[in-house]
């Protein structure tokens, strides 16, 4: 998985539409192999991002979890601690 795509499920507060859009953009960039499509491919690229964001939002709405929602700040602190150990 692309390292820039973050888990969006089971957080409090829930993922925003901007976060879903950013994840969709990262996914399309990864799959297409480009961060900036040519003019000939721009419409297809943008359409893919919108469709993936739409489907992702539906997925997040439909998923259920028995686990309590995670706290964004706590998870970010854990990620920073892992990065500190990994990169010094």
PyMOL Python script that loads the backbone (N, CA, C, O; Angstrom):
from pymol import cmd

cmd.read_pdbstr("""\
ATOM      1  N   UNK A   1       0.846  -1.176   0.000  1.00  0.00           N
ATOM      2  CA  UNK A   1       0.000   0.000   0.000  1.00  0.00           C
ATOM      3  C   UNK A   1       0.893   1.241   0.000  1.00  0.00           C
ATOM      4  O   UNK A   1       1.981   1.248   0.576  1.00  0.00           O
ATOM      5  N   UNK A   2       0.418   2.249  -0.638  1.00  0.00           N
ATOM      6  CA  UNK A   2       1.137   3.519  -0.664  1.00  0.00           C
ATOM      7  C   UNK A   2       1.248   4.057   0.760  1.00  0.00           C
ATOM      8  O   UNK A   2       0.260   4.081   1.494  1.00  0.00           O
ATOM      9  N   UNK A   3       2.419   4.478   1.143  1.00  0.00           N
ATOM     10  CA  UNK A   3       2.621   4.962   2.508  1.00  0.00           C
ATOM     11  C   UNK A   3       1.841   6.234   2.804  1.00  0.00           C
ATOM     12  O   UNK A   3       1.594   6.541   3.970  1.00  0.00           O
ATOM     13  N   UNK A   4       1.451   6.975   1.787  1.00  0.00           N
ATOM     14  CA  UNK A   4       0.728   8.225   2.001  1.00  0.00           C
ATOM     15  C   UNK A   4      -0.770   8.030   2.205  1.00  0.00           C
ATOM     16  O   UNK A   4      -1.470   8.963   2.601  1.00  0.00           O
ATOM     17  N   UNK A   5      -1.260   6.834   1.940  1.00  0.00           N
ATOM     18  CA  UNK A   5      -2.672   6.564   2.163  1.00  0.00           C
ATOM     19  C   UNK A   5      -2.822   6.084   3.598  1.00  0.00           C
ATOM     20  O   UNK A   5      -2.231   5.076   3.987  1.00  0.00           O
ATOM     21  N   UNK A   6      -3.598   6.794   4.369  1.00  0.00           N
ATOM     22  CA  UNK A   6      -3.776   6.489   5.786  1.00  0.00           C
ATOM     23  C   UNK A   6      -5.088   5.752   6.019  1.00  0.00           C
ATOM     24  O   UNK A   6      -6.042   5.903   5.256  1.00  0.00           O
ATOM     25  N   UNK A   7      -5.125   4.957   7.077  1.00  0.00           N
ATOM     26  CA  UNK A   7      -6.354   4.294   7.476  1.00  0.00           C
ATOM     27  C   UNK A   7      -7.370   5.365   7.868  1.00  0.00           C
ATOM     28  O   UNK A   7      -7.056   6.289   8.619  1.00  0.00           O
ATOM     29  N   UNK A   8      -8.575   5.229   7.355  1.00  0.00           N
ATOM     30  CA  UNK A   8      -9.616   6.221   7.618  1.00  0.00           C
ATOM     31  C   UNK A   8     -10.767   5.664   8.449  1.00  0.00           C
ATOM     32  O   UNK A   8     -11.608   6.421   8.934  1.00  0.00           O
ATOM     33  N   UNK A   9     -10.806   4.356   8.613  1.00  0.00           N
ATOM     34  CA  UNK A   9     -11.922   3.706   9.314  1.00  0.00           C
ATOM     35  C   UNK A   9     -11.714   3.695  10.825  1.00  0.00           C
ATOM     36  O   UNK A   9     -10.599   3.531  11.319  1.00  0.00           O
ATOM     37  N   UNK A  10     -12.817   3.873  11.539  1.00  0.00           N
ATOM     38  CA  UNK A  10     -12.890   3.735  12.993  1.00  0.00           C
ATOM     39  C   UNK A  10     -12.070   4.784  13.744  1.00  0.00           C
ATOM     40  O   UNK A  10     -11.337   4.463  14.680  1.00  0.00           O
ATOM     41  N   UNK A  11     -12.203   6.022  13.325  1.00  0.00           N
ATOM     42  CA  UNK A  11     -11.581   7.138  14.036  1.00  0.00           C
ATOM     43  C   UNK A  11     -12.659   8.066  14.547  1.00  0.00           C
ATOM     44  O   UNK A  11     -13.744   8.162  13.973  1.00  0.00           O
ATOM     45  N   UNK A  12     -12.352   8.737  15.617  1.00  0.00           N
ATOM     46  CA  UNK A  12     -13.250   9.750  16.151  1.00  0.00           C
ATOM     47  C   UNK A  12     -12.487  11.066  16.188  1.00  0.00           C
ATOM     48  O   UNK A  12     -11.470  11.139  16.878  1.00  0.00           O
ATOM     49  N   UNK A  13     -12.908  12.088  15.500  1.00  0.00           N
ATOM     50  CA  UNK A  13     -14.082  12.160  14.634  1.00  0.00           C
ATOM     51  C   UNK A  13     -13.851  11.381  13.337  1.00  0.00           C
ATOM     52  O   UNK A  13     -12.711  11.097  12.970  1.00  0.00           O
ATOM     53  N   UNK A  14     -14.939  11.041  12.651  1.00  0.00           N
ATOM     54  CA  UNK A  14     -14.816  10.270  11.407  1.00  0.00           C
ATOM     55  C   UNK A  14     -14.017  11.027  10.339  1.00  0.00           C
ATOM     56  O   UNK A  14     -13.840  12.242  10.416  1.00  0.00           O
ATOM     57  N   UNK A  15     -13.548  10.286   9.360  1.00  0.00           N
ATOM     58  CA  UNK A  15     -12.784  10.875   8.262  1.00  0.00           C
ATOM     59  C   UNK A  15     -13.607  11.951   7.558  1.00  0.00           C
ATOM     60  O   UNK A  15     -14.812  11.799   7.357  1.00  0.00           O
ATOM     61  N   UNK A  16     -12.945  13.022   7.195  1.00  0.00           N
ATOM     62  CA  UNK A  16     -13.610  14.103   6.478  1.00  0.00           C
ATOM     63  C   UNK A  16     -13.607  13.812   4.987  1.00  0.00           C
ATOM     64  O   UNK A  16     -12.881  12.932   4.522  1.00  0.00           O
ATOM     65  N   UNK A  17     -14.408  14.539   4.245  1.00  0.00           N
ATOM     66  CA  UNK A  17     -14.427  14.361   2.792  1.00  0.00           C
ATOM     67  C   UNK A  17     -13.075  14.745   2.190  1.00  0.00           C
ATOM     68  O   UNK A  17     -12.669  14.173   1.178  1.00  0.00           O
ATOM     69  N   UNK A  18     -12.373  15.706   2.799  1.00  0.00           N
ATOM     70  CA  UNK A  18     -11.035  16.076   2.315  1.00  0.00           C
ATOM     71  C   UNK A  18     -10.051  14.923   2.491  1.00  0.00           C
ATOM     72  O   UNK A  18      -9.214  14.687   1.620  1.00  0.00           O
ATOM     73  N   UNK A  19     -10.144  14.203   3.610  1.00  0.00           N
ATOM     74  CA  UNK A  19      -9.264  13.059   3.831  1.00  0.00           C
ATOM     75  C   UNK A  19      -9.563  11.931   2.845  1.00  0.00           C
ATOM     76  O   UNK A  19      -8.647  11.282   2.341  1.00  0.00           O
ATOM     77  N   UNK A  20     -10.836  11.701   2.576  1.00  0.00           N
ATOM     78  CA  UNK A  20     -11.236  10.675   1.613  1.00  0.00           C
ATOM     79  C   UNK A  20     -10.739  11.066   0.224  1.00  0.00           C
ATOM     80  O   UNK A  20     -10.221  10.225  -0.510  1.00  0.00           O
ATOM     81  N   UNK A  21     -10.891  12.325  -0.135  1.00  0.00           N
ATOM     82  CA  UNK A  21     -10.428  12.828  -1.438  1.00  0.00           C
ATOM     83  C   UNK A  21      -8.918  12.676  -1.568  1.00  0.00           C
ATOM     84  O   UNK A  21      -8.428  12.260  -2.618  1.00  0.00           O
ATOM     85  N   UNK A  22      -8.175  13.007  -0.515  1.00  0.00           N
ATOM     86  CA  UNK A  22      -6.713  12.893  -0.548  1.00  0.00           C
ATOM     87  C   UNK A  22      -6.276  11.442  -0.709  1.00  0.00           C
ATOM     88  O   UNK A  22      -5.329  11.157  -1.442  1.00  0.00           O
ATOM     89  N   UNK A  23      -6.958  10.523  -0.030  1.00  0.00           N
ATOM     90  CA  UNK A  23      -6.627   9.105  -0.166  1.00  0.00           C
ATOM     91  C   UNK A  23      -6.916   8.621  -1.585  1.00  0.00           C
ATOM     92  O   UNK A  23      -6.135   7.858  -2.155  1.00  0.00           O
ATOM     93  N   UNK A  24      -8.040   9.064  -2.156  1.00  0.00           N
ATOM     94  CA  UNK A  24      -8.385   8.676  -3.527  1.00  0.00           C
ATOM     95  C   UNK A  24      -7.345   9.215  -4.510  1.00  0.00           C
ATOM     96  O   UNK A  24      -6.941   8.511  -5.435  1.00  0.00           O
ATOM     97  N   UNK A  25      -6.917  10.450  -4.312  1.00  0.00           N
ATOM     98  CA  UNK A  25      -5.901  11.043  -5.183  1.00  0.00           C
ATOM     99  C   UNK A  25      -4.595  10.259  -5.099  1.00  0.00           C
ATOM    100  O   UNK A  25      -3.979   9.973  -6.126  1.00  0.00           O
ATOM    101  N   UNK A  26      -4.170   9.911  -3.890  1.00  0.00           N
ATOM    102  CA  UNK A  26      -2.940   9.144  -3.730  1.00  0.00           C
ATOM    103  C   UNK A  26      -3.048   7.775  -4.397  1.00  0.00           C
ATOM    104  O   UNK A  26      -2.093   7.299  -5.011  1.00  0.00           O
ATOM    105  N   UNK A  27      -4.206   7.152  -4.273  1.00  0.00           N
ATOM    106  CA  UNK A  27      -4.422   5.851  -4.900  1.00  0.00           C
ATOM    107  C   UNK A  27      -4.315   5.954  -6.426  1.00  0.00           C
ATOM    108  O   UNK A  27      -3.633   5.147  -7.058  1.00  0.00           O
ATOM    109  N   UNK A  28      -4.981   6.932  -7.006  1.00  0.00           N
ATOM    110  CA  UNK A  28      -4.947   7.092  -8.470  1.00  0.00           C
ATOM    111  C   UNK A  28      -3.537   7.441  -8.927  1.00  0.00           C
ATOM    112  O   UNK A  28      -3.093   6.957  -9.968  1.00  0.00           O
ATOM    113  N   UNK A  29      -2.830   8.262  -8.179  1.00  0.00           N
ATOM    114  CA  UNK A  29      -1.435   8.575  -8.526  1.00  0.00           C
ATOM    115  C   UNK A  29      -0.579   7.318  -8.525  1.00  0.00           C
ATOM    116  O   UNK A  29       0.242   7.114  -9.419  1.00  0.00           O
ATOM    117  N   UNK A  30      -0.776   6.474  -7.514  1.00  0.00           N
ATOM    118  CA  UNK A  30       0.018   5.255  -7.402  1.00  0.00           C
ATOM    119  C   UNK A  30      -0.293   4.302  -8.545  1.00  0.00           C
ATOM    120  O   UNK A  30       0.617   3.773  -9.184  1.00  0.00           O
ATOM    121  N   UNK A  31      -1.564   4.085  -8.799  1.00  0.00           N
ATOM    122  CA  UNK A  31      -1.966   3.143  -9.841  1.00  0.00           C
ATOM    123  C   UNK A  31      -1.560   3.632 -11.231  1.00  0.00           C
ATOM    124  O   UNK A  31      -1.124   2.841 -12.069  1.00  0.00           O
ATOM    125  N   UNK A  32      -1.703   4.940 -11.474  1.00  0.00           N
ATOM    126  CA  UNK A  32      -1.391   5.476 -12.802  1.00  0.00           C
ATOM    127  C   UNK A  32       0.107   5.693 -13.005  1.00  0.00           C
ATOM    128  O   UNK A  32       0.585   5.772 -14.137  1.00  0.00           O
ATOM    129  N   UNK A  33       0.839   5.789 -11.894  1.00  0.00           N
ATOM    130  CA  UNK A  33       2.284   6.005 -12.006  1.00  0.00           C
ATOM    131  C   UNK A  33       2.660   7.449 -12.278  1.00  0.00           C
ATOM    132  O   UNK A  33       3.788   7.728 -12.684  1.00  0.00           O
ATOM    133  N   UNK A  34       1.733   8.370 -12.061  1.00  0.00           N
ATOM    134  CA  UNK A  34       2.026   9.772 -12.313  1.00  0.00           C
ATOM    135  C   UNK A  34       1.357  10.659 -11.266  1.00  0.00           C
ATOM    136  O   UNK A  34       0.266  10.355 -10.785  1.00  0.00           O
ATOM    137  N   UNK A  35       2.016  11.741 -10.928  1.00  0.00           N
ATOM    138  CA  UNK A  35       1.403  12.699 -10.010  1.00  0.00           C
ATOM    139  C   UNK A  35       0.703  13.814 -10.768  1.00  0.00           C
ATOM    140  O   UNK A  35      -0.190  14.472 -10.234  1.00  0.00           O
ATOM    141  N   UNK A  36       1.109  14.023 -12.007  1.00  0.00           N
ATOM    142  CA  UNK A  36       0.516  15.072 -12.840  1.00  0.00           C
ATOM    143  C   UNK A  36       0.236  14.480 -14.215  1.00  0.00           C
ATOM    144  O   UNK A  36       1.154  14.341 -15.023  1.00  0.00           O
ATOM    145  N   UNK A  37      -1.020  14.128 -14.492  1.00  0.00           N
ATOM    146  CA  UNK A  37      -1.328  13.526 -15.787  1.00  0.00           C
ATOM    147  C   UNK A  37      -1.216  14.545 -16.929  1.00  0.00           C
ATOM    148  O   UNK A  37      -1.297  15.754 -16.715  1.00  0.00           O
ATOM    149  N   UNK A  38      -1.032  14.033 -18.119  1.00  0.00           N
ATOM    150  CA  UNK A  38      -1.009  14.896 -19.300  1.00  0.00           C
ATOM    151  C   UNK A  38      -2.404  15.450 -19.535  1.00  0.00           C
ATOM    152  O   UNK A  38      -3.381  14.962 -18.966  1.00  0.00           O
ATOM    153  N   UNK A  39      -2.491  16.470 -20.375  1.00  0.00           N
ATOM    154  CA  UNK A  39      -3.802  17.045 -20.690  1.00  0.00           C
ATOM    155  C   UNK A  39      -4.730  15.996 -21.288  1.00  0.00           C
ATOM    156  O   UNK A  39      -5.936  16.014 -21.042  1.00  0.00           O
ATOM    157  N   UNK A  40      -4.169  15.088 -22.070  1.00  0.00           N
ATOM    158  CA  UNK A  40      -4.973  14.044 -22.697  1.00  0.00           C
ATOM    159  C   UNK A  40      -5.583  13.099 -21.660  1.00  0.00           C
ATOM    160  O   UNK A  40      -6.644  12.521 -21.897  1.00  0.00           O
ATOM    161  N   UNK A  41      -4.926  12.943 -20.527  1.00  0.00           N
ATOM    162  CA  UNK A  41      -5.384  12.012 -19.495  1.00  0.00           C
ATOM    163  C   UNK A  41      -6.025  12.698 -18.294  1.00  0.00           C
ATOM    164  O   UNK A  41      -6.502  12.014 -17.388  1.00  0.00           O
ATOM    165  N   UNK A  42      -6.049  14.017 -18.260  1.00  0.00           N
ATOM    166  CA  UNK A  42      -6.536  14.750 -17.091  1.00  0.00           C
ATOM    167  C   UNK A  42      -7.982  14.408 -16.747  1.00  0.00           C
ATOM    168  O   UNK A  42      -8.298  14.198 -15.576  1.00  0.00           O
ATOM    169  N   UNK A  43      -8.854  14.349 -17.732  1.00  0.00           N
ATOM    170  CA  UNK A  43     -10.267  14.068 -17.462  1.00  0.00           C
ATOM    171  C   UNK A  43     -10.445  12.673 -16.865  1.00  0.00           C
ATOM    172  O   UNK A  43     -11.199  12.499 -15.908  1.00  0.00           O
ATOM    173  N   UNK A  44      -9.760  11.689 -17.424  1.00  0.00           N
ATOM    174  CA  UNK A  44      -9.854  10.325 -16.898  1.00  0.00           C
ATOM    175  C   UNK A  44      -9.292  10.253 -15.484  1.00  0.00           C
ATOM    176  O   UNK A  44      -9.856   9.572 -14.627  1.00  0.00           O
ATOM    177  N   UNK A  45      -8.191  10.945 -15.235  1.00  0.00           N
ATOM    178  CA  UNK A  45      -7.552  10.984 -13.923  1.00  0.00           C
ATOM    179  C   UNK A  45      -8.516  11.593 -12.899  1.00  0.00           C
ATOM    180  O   UNK A  45      -8.741  11.014 -11.837  1.00  0.00           O
ATOM    181  N   UNK A  46      -9.078  12.751 -13.215  1.00  0.00           N
ATOM    182  CA  UNK A  46     -10.004  13.432 -12.305  1.00  0.00           C
ATOM    183  C   UNK A  46     -11.259  12.604 -12.048  1.00  0.00           C
ATOM    184  O   UNK A  46     -11.749  12.540 -10.920  1.00  0.00           O
ATOM    185  N   UNK A  47     -11.777  11.971 -13.105  1.00  0.00           N
ATOM    186  CA  UNK A  47     -12.966  11.129 -12.965  1.00  0.00           C
ATOM    187  C   UNK A  47     -12.678   9.942 -12.043  1.00  0.00           C
ATOM    188  O   UNK A  47     -13.507   9.581 -11.208  1.00  0.00           O
ATOM    189  N   UNK A  48     -11.513   9.346 -12.199  1.00  0.00           N
ATOM    190  CA  UNK A  48     -11.132   8.215 -11.342  1.00  0.00           C
ATOM    191  C   UNK A  48     -11.040   8.647  -9.882  1.00  0.00           C
ATOM    192  O   UNK A  48     -11.511   7.934  -8.996  1.00  0.00           O
ATOM    193  N   UNK A  49     -10.444   9.798  -9.626  1.00  0.00           N
ATOM    194  CA  UNK A  49     -10.330  10.297  -8.252  1.00  0.00           C
ATOM    195  C   UNK A  49     -11.719  10.500  -7.654  1.00  0.00           C
ATOM    196  O   UNK A  49     -11.964  10.097  -6.517  1.00  0.00           O
ATOM    197  N   UNK A  50     -12.624  11.117  -8.398  1.00  0.00           N
ATOM    198  CA  UNK A  50     -13.977  11.368  -7.891  1.00  0.00           C
ATOM    199  C   UNK A  50     -14.728  10.071  -7.623  1.00  0.00           C
ATOM    200  O   UNK A  50     -15.394   9.937  -6.597  1.00  0.00           O
ATOM    201  N   UNK A  51     -14.624   9.116  -8.544  1.00  0.00           N
ATOM    202  CA  UNK A  51     -15.340   7.854  -8.372  1.00  0.00           C
ATOM    203  C   UNK A  51     -14.787   7.059  -7.195  1.00  0.00           C
ATOM    204  O   UNK A  51     -15.553   6.467  -6.435  1.00  0.00           O
ATOM    205  N   UNK A  52     -13.482   7.041  -7.040  1.00  0.00           N
ATOM    206  CA  UNK A  52     -12.874   6.307  -5.927  1.00  0.00           C
ATOM    207  C   UNK A  52     -13.214   6.984  -4.601  1.00  0.00           C
ATOM    208  O   UNK A  52     -13.487   6.299  -3.615  1.00  0.00           O
ATOM    209  N   UNK A  53     -13.203   8.292  -4.561  1.00  0.00           N
ATOM    210  CA  UNK A  53     -13.593   9.004  -3.336  1.00  0.00           C
ATOM    211  C   UNK A  53     -15.039   8.693  -2.979  1.00  0.00           C
ATOM    212  O   UNK A  53     -15.358   8.488  -1.808  1.00  0.00           O
ATOM    213  N   UNK A  54     -15.908   8.657  -3.968  1.00  0.00           N
ATOM    214  CA  UNK A  54     -17.328   8.364  -3.751  1.00  0.00           C
ATOM    215  C   UNK A  54     -17.507   6.954  -3.179  1.00  0.00           C
ATOM    216  O   UNK A  54     -18.218   6.769  -2.192  1.00  0.00           O
ATOM    217  N   UNK A  55     -16.872   5.979  -3.790  1.00  0.00           N
ATOM    218  CA  UNK A  55     -16.974   4.593  -3.335  1.00  0.00           C
ATOM    219  C   UNK A  55     -16.347   4.439  -1.948  1.00  0.00           C
ATOM    220  O   UNK A  55     -16.872   3.710  -1.107  1.00  0.00           O
ATOM    221  N   UNK A  56     -15.244   5.113  -1.712  1.00  0.00           N
ATOM    222  CA  UNK A  56     -14.591   5.047  -0.403  1.00  0.00           C
ATOM    223  C   UNK A  56     -15.484   5.606   0.686  1.00  0.00           C
ATOM    224  O   UNK A  56     -15.568   5.034   1.773  1.00  0.00           O
ATOM    225  N   UNK A  57     -16.147   6.710   0.412  1.00  0.00           N
ATOM    226  CA  UNK A  57     -17.065   7.291   1.394  1.00  0.00           C
ATOM    227  C   UNK A  57     -18.180   6.309   1.730  1.00  0.00           C
ATOM    228  O   UNK A  57     -18.547   6.161   2.896  1.00  0.00           O
ATOM    229  N   UNK A  58     -18.725   5.632   0.709  1.00  0.00           N
ATOM    230  CA  UNK A  58     -19.760   4.630   0.955  1.00  0.00           C
ATOM    231  C   UNK A  58     -19.201   3.471   1.773  1.00  0.00           C
ATOM    232  O   UNK A  58     -19.864   2.984   2.689  1.00  0.00           O
ATOM    233  N   UNK A  59     -18.007   3.032   1.457  1.00  0.00           N
ATOM    234  CA  UNK A  59     -17.383   1.946   2.213  1.00  0.00           C
ATOM    235  C   UNK A  59     -17.240   2.326   3.677  1.00  0.00           C
ATOM    236  O   UNK A  59     -17.604   1.545   4.557  1.00  0.00           O
ATOM    237  N   UNK A  60     -16.715   3.515   3.951  1.00  0.00           N
ATOM    238  CA  UNK A  60     -16.522   3.950   5.326  1.00  0.00           C
ATOM    239  C   UNK A  60     -17.858   4.069   6.067  1.00  0.00           C
ATOM    240  O   UNK A  60     -17.934   3.781   7.261  1.00  0.00           O
ATOM    241  N   UNK A  61     -18.903   4.492   5.363  1.00  0.00           N
ATOM    242  CA  UNK A  61     -20.222   4.599   5.978  1.00  0.00           C
ATOM    243  C   UNK A  61     -20.788   3.221   6.340  1.00  0.00           C
ATOM    244  O   UNK A  61     -21.503   3.083   7.333  1.00  0.00           O
ATOM    245  N   UNK A  62     -20.469   2.206   5.536  1.00  0.00           N
ATOM    246  CA  UNK A  62     -21.050   0.879   5.720  1.00  0.00           C
ATOM    247  C   UNK A  62     -20.261  -0.019   6.667  1.00  0.00           C
ATOM    248  O   UNK A  62     -20.818  -0.977   7.203  1.00  0.00           O
ATOM    249  N   UNK A  63     -18.977   0.268   6.886  1.00  0.00           N
ATOM    250  CA  UNK A  63     -18.167  -0.578   7.751  1.00  0.00           C
ATOM    251  C   UNK A  63     -18.610  -0.456   9.205  1.00  0.00           C
ATOM    252  O   UNK A  63     -18.981   0.623   9.669  1.00  0.00           O
ATOM    253  N   UNK A  64     -18.564  -1.582   9.915  1.00  0.00           N
ATOM    254  CA  UNK A  64     -18.873  -1.589  11.347  1.00  0.00           C
ATOM    255  C   UNK A  64     -17.672  -2.168  12.082  1.00  0.00           C
ATOM    256  O   UNK A  64     -16.884  -2.927  11.519  1.00  0.00           O
ATOM    257  N   UNK A  65     -17.550  -1.794  13.346  1.00  0.00           N
ATOM    258  CA  UNK A  65     -16.442  -2.286  14.151  1.00  0.00           C
ATOM    259  C   UNK A  65     -16.897  -2.435  15.594  1.00  0.00           C
ATOM    260  O   UNK A  65     -17.625  -1.595  16.122  1.00  0.00           O
ATOM    261  N   UNK A  66     -16.456  -3.515  16.219  1.00  0.00           N
ATOM    262  CA  UNK A  66     -16.749  -3.719  17.634  1.00  0.00           C
ATOM    263  C   UNK A  66     -15.738  -2.984  18.507  1.00  0.00           C
ATOM    264  O   UNK A  66     -15.970  -2.772  19.697  1.00  0.00           O
ATOM    265  N   UNK A  67     -14.611  -2.599  17.903  1.00  0.00           N
ATOM    266  CA  UNK A  67     -13.560  -1.889  18.644  1.00  0.00           C
ATOM    267  C   UNK A  67     -13.967  -0.438  18.852  1.00  0.00           C
ATOM    268  O   UNK A  67     -14.662   0.143  18.017  1.00  0.00           O
ATOM    269  N   UNK A  68     -13.536   0.145  19.961  1.00  0.00           N
ATOM    270  CA  UNK A  68     -13.834   1.571  20.166  1.00  0.00           C
ATOM    271  C   UNK A  68     -13.080   2.421  19.142  1.00  0.00           C
ATOM    272  O   UNK A  68     -12.002   2.029  18.695  1.00  0.00           O
ATOM    273  N   UNK A  69     -13.623   3.568  18.768  1.00  0.00           N
ATOM    274  CA  UNK A  69     -12.940   4.427  17.797  1.00  0.00           C
ATOM    275  C   UNK A  69     -11.576   4.870  18.324  1.00  0.00           C
ATOM    276  O   UNK A  69     -11.395   5.105  19.519  1.00  0.00           O
ATOM    277  N   UNK A  70     -10.622   4.978  17.394  1.00  0.00           N
ATOM    278  CA  UNK A  70      -9.270   5.426  17.750  1.00  0.00           C
ATOM    279  C   UNK A  70      -9.227   6.947  17.797  1.00  0.00           C
ATOM    280  O   UNK A  70      -9.971   7.636  17.099  1.00  0.00           O
ATOM    281  N   UNK A  71      -8.342   7.442  18.634  1.00  0.00           N
ATOM    282  CA  UNK A  71      -8.127   8.876  18.762  1.00  0.00           C
ATOM    283  C   UNK A  71      -7.034   9.296  17.786  1.00  0.00           C
ATOM    284  O   UNK A  71      -5.949   8.715  17.790  1.00  0.00           O
ATOM    285  N   UNK A  72      -7.302  10.289  16.958  1.00  0.00           N
ATOM    286  CA  UNK A  72      -6.341  10.718  15.934  1.00  0.00           C
ATOM    287  C   UNK A  72      -5.024  11.204  16.531  1.00  0.00           C
ATOM    288  O   UNK A  72      -3.953  10.899  16.007  1.00  0.00           O
ATOM    289  N   UNK A  73      -5.102  11.956  17.622  1.00  0.00           N
ATOM    290  CA  UNK A  73      -3.875  12.499  18.217  1.00  0.00           C
ATOM    291  C   UNK A  73      -3.007  11.398  18.808  1.00  0.00           C
ATOM    292  O   UNK A  73      -1.783  11.429  18.679  1.00  0.00           O
ATOM    293  N   UNK A  74      -3.639  10.424  19.457  1.00  0.00           N
ATOM    294  CA  UNK A  74      -2.894   9.308  20.041  1.00  0.00           C
ATOM    295  C   UNK A  74      -2.223   8.491  18.937  1.00  0.00           C
ATOM    296  O   UNK A  74      -1.057   8.117  19.063  1.00  0.00           O
ATOM    297  N   UNK A  75      -2.950   8.218  17.866  1.00  0.00           N
ATOM    298  CA  UNK A  75      -2.384   7.441  16.760  1.00  0.00           C
ATOM    299  C   UNK A  75      -1.247   8.206  16.082  1.00  0.00           C
ATOM    300  O   UNK A  75      -0.255   7.600  15.677  1.00  0.00           O
ATOM    301  N   UNK A  76      -1.377   9.519  15.953  1.00  0.00           N
ATOM    302  CA  UNK A  76      -0.311  10.332  15.363  1.00  0.00           C
ATOM    303  C   UNK A  76       0.930  10.311  16.240  1.00  0.00           C
ATOM    304  O   UNK A  76       2.050  10.251  15.733  1.00  0.00           O
ATOM    305  N   UNK A  77       0.739  10.359  17.555  1.00  0.00           N
ATOM    306  CA  UNK A  77       1.883  10.299  18.476  1.00  0.00           C
ATOM    307  C   UNK A  77       2.586   8.954  18.374  1.00  0.00           C
ATOM    308  O   UNK A  77       3.815   8.895  18.409  1.00  0.00           O
ATOM    309  N   UNK A  78       1.821   7.876  18.249  1.00  0.00           N
ATOM    310  CA  UNK A  78       2.420   6.548  18.081  1.00  0.00           C
ATOM    311  C   UNK A  78       3.230   6.489  16.789  1.00  0.00           C
ATOM    312  O   UNK A  78       4.330   5.936  16.772  1.00  0.00           O
ATOM    313  N   UNK A  79       2.698   7.054  15.713  1.00  0.00           N
ATOM    314  CA  UNK A  79       3.404   7.060  14.432  1.00  0.00           C
ATOM    315  C   UNK A  79       4.696   7.863  14.526  1.00  0.00           C
ATOM    316  O   UNK A  79       5.718   7.454  13.976  1.00  0.00           O
ATOM    317  N   UNK A  80       4.663   9.001  15.216  1.00  0.00           N
ATOM    318  CA  UNK A  80       5.885   9.801  15.397  1.00  0.00           C
ATOM    319  C   UNK A  80       6.922   9.026  16.196  1.00  0.00           C
ATOM    320  O   UNK A  80       8.113   9.090  15.888  1.00  0.00           O
ATOM    321  N   UNK A  81       6.487   8.294  17.220  1.00  0.00           N
ATOM    322  CA  UNK A  81       7.412   7.504  18.036  1.00  0.00           C
ATOM    323  C   UNK A  81       8.038   6.385  17.200  1.00  0.00           C
ATOM    324  O   UNK A  81       9.233   6.113  17.322  1.00  0.00           O
ATOM    325  N   UNK A  82       7.231   5.737  16.349  1.00  0.00           N
ATOM    326  CA  UNK A  82       7.775   4.681  15.466  1.00  0.00           C
ATOM    327  C   UNK A  82       8.787   5.278  14.491  1.00  0.00           C
ATOM    328  O   UNK A  82       9.833   4.682  14.233  1.00  0.00           O
ATOM    329  N   UNK A  83       8.479   6.438  13.958  1.00  0.00           N
ATOM    330  CA  UNK A  83       9.386   7.090  13.012  1.00  0.00           C
ATOM    331  C   UNK A  83      10.694   7.485  13.708  1.00  0.00           C
ATOM    332  O   UNK A  83      11.773   7.367  13.127  1.00  0.00           O
ATOM    333  N   UNK A  84      10.591   7.939  14.919  1.00  0.00           N
ATOM    334  CA  UNK A  84      11.789   8.323  15.684  1.00  0.00           C
ATOM    335  C   UNK A  84      12.689   7.106  15.905  1.00  0.00           C
ATOM    336  O   UNK A  84      13.910   7.200  15.775  1.00  0.00           O
ATOM    337  N   UNK A  85      12.088   5.979  16.236  1.00  0.00           N
ATOM    338  CA  UNK A  85      12.877   4.753  16.412  1.00  0.00           C
ATOM    339  C   UNK A  85      13.498   4.298  15.093  1.00  0.00           C
ATOM    340  O   UNK A  85      14.646   3.856  15.055  1.00  0.00           O
ATOM    341  N   UNK A  86      12.731   4.412  14.025  1.00  0.00           N
ATOM    342  CA  UNK A  86      13.186   3.929  12.728  1.00  0.00           C
ATOM    343  C   UNK A  86      14.276   4.837  12.137  1.00  0.00           C
ATOM    344  O   UNK A  86      15.271   4.348  11.602  1.00  0.00           O
ATOM    345  N   UNK A  87      14.085   6.143  12.234  1.00  0.00           N
ATOM    346  CA  UNK A  87      14.982   7.075  11.551  1.00  0.00           C
ATOM    347  C   UNK A  87      15.935   7.808  12.494  1.00  0.00           C
ATOM    348  O   UNK A  87      16.844   8.510  12.054  1.00  0.00           O
ATOM    349  N   UNK A  88      15.713   7.634  13.787  1.00  0.00           N
ATOM    350  CA  UNK A  88      16.619   8.247  14.761  1.00  0.00           C
ATOM    351  C   UNK A  88      16.437   9.678  14.838  1.00  0.00           C
ATOM    352  O   UNK A  88      17.123  10.347  15.611  1.00  0.00           O
TER     353      UNK A  88
END
""", "prot")
cmd.dss("prot")
cmd.show_as("cartoon", "prot")
cmd.util.cbc("prot")
cmd.orient("prot")
